[in-house]
Amino acid sequence: MGIARTHDEDYETREFKTLVALAAMERRKDNGEFKGLTSHSSIVDLQDKLVCVTSGVSFFGFALVNHLLLHGYFVRVLVANQEDVEKLREMEISGEMMGCKSKIAVVMAKPNEIQGLMEAFDGCCGVFHTSSVADPAGLSGYSKSMAEMEGKASENVMKACARTPSVKHCVLTSSLLACIWRDNSQYELPPLVNHNCWSNESLCVDKKLWYALGKLKAEKVAWKIAEEMSLNLTTICPGLITGHEFSYRNPTATIAYLKGAQEMYANGLLATADVRRLAEAHVSVFEAMKTTTAFGRYICFDRVIQCEDEAEKLADEIGILRNKISGNSSDFVFPNCFELSNKKLANLMSRTLRSCYAES
């Protein structure tokens, strides 16, 4: 399997020429058919297995694409520029793309153009909106303007999903940070962090927690659009996404997520989620949505960093000083327990979504 391979062309001689050509053409319609890297006619016959993944070249997005392929899905990877296409080509050459009979189509659309997004989603039965904003330099973490862009992109993607007749289900990747940042001086907190918990927007602004603010805005506007336009939506709120080479492949999100790490650690809220298990969780939720057994929000994580040894190991993996994680605690007091939300899926997703009860 190759990103740019077709049935009648040899992979070794073509060397991704179609992939590069697509990037130059961006998106277009010809005789009513959307142009991708695989035969459109072959995909039409399998519409119930055709899905689209936004930001499919990101650390998590790419893992999700691979898991969808392994589950027999056809996948359209939504990219915004030529650089993303080149990243996919490098991943294909390096052997990171999972080998299977399913195929990938790369399509280009900008998150601020709803019509272009609708064209990209046309024919897909589902959309996975994993992320949309990245720091171009990969160094500064996340800014307030990026948080605003995250929210606007989510709004556009949700509207495009709702207006595309073929799209039946949408899964949005939010963050645990959209649940935990609350100032307990304002009201009494519940003893558990679960799917009913939302971060306080004003607190995120005051503490300059821009990544948390971006995910909060993205998820809230997604639910607003879903309610207004009757879109079948489910959101997953993972902890810090980890995995092989995650700090190298995912620098912006890693740095941005760890803003406020000391407060999270001190209150038992610094949780991590392995990228492969998180991808599997997304696929499981999506498949359960087809039978209406999945709905609402889900908190997803593998472990909670609860001791110095765990904090040191995480710091070493990321390449930061341990005290950046396990330094002095803050004046904020958070609940120190997690609860698996929407327990109807507890058995279905026992290997990928875990509940963890920390001692008080």
QUIPEHU-V784951 format. One record per residue. BURIAL is # if it has 9 or more other ideal C-beta (glycine too) atoms within 8 Angstrom, else .. Layout:
burial->[BURIAL	BURIAL]
//
This chain:
burial->[#	.	#	#	#	#	.	.	.	.	.	.	.	#	.	#	.	#	#	#	.	#	#	.	.	.	#	.	#	.	.	.	.	#	#	#	#	#	.	#	.	#	#	.	.	#	#	.	#	#	#	#	#	#	#	#	#	#	#	#	#	#	#	#	#	#	#	#	#	.	.	.	#	#	#	#	#	#	#	.	.	.	.	#	#	.	#	#	#	.	#	#	.	.	.	.	#	.	.	.	.	#	#	#	#	#	#	#	#	.	#	.	#	#	.	#	#	#	#	#	#	#	#	#	#	#	#	#	#	#	#	#	#	.	#	.	.	.	.	.	#	#	#	#	.	#	#	#	#	#	#	#	#	#	#	#	#	#	#	#	#	#	.	#	.	#	#	.	#	#	#	#	#	#	#	#	#	#	#	#	#	#	.	#	.	.	.	.	.	.	.	.	#	#	#	.	#	#	#	#	#	.	#	#	#	.	.	.	#	#	#	#	#	#	#	#	#	#	#	#	#	#	#	.	#	#	.	.	#	.	#	#	#	#	#	#	#	#	#	#	#	#	#	.	.	#	#	.	.	#	#	#	#	#	#	#	#	#	#	#	#	#	#	#	#	#	#	#	#	#	#	#	#	#	#	#	#	#	#	#	#	#	#	#	#	#	#	#	#	.	.	.	#	#	.	.	#	#	#	#	#	#	.	#	#	.	.	.	.	#	#	#	.	#	#	.	#	#	.	.	.	#	.	#	#	#	.	.	.	.	.	.	.	#	#	#	#	#	#	#	#	#	.	.	#	#	.	.	#	.	.	#	#	.	.	#	.	#	.	.]
//
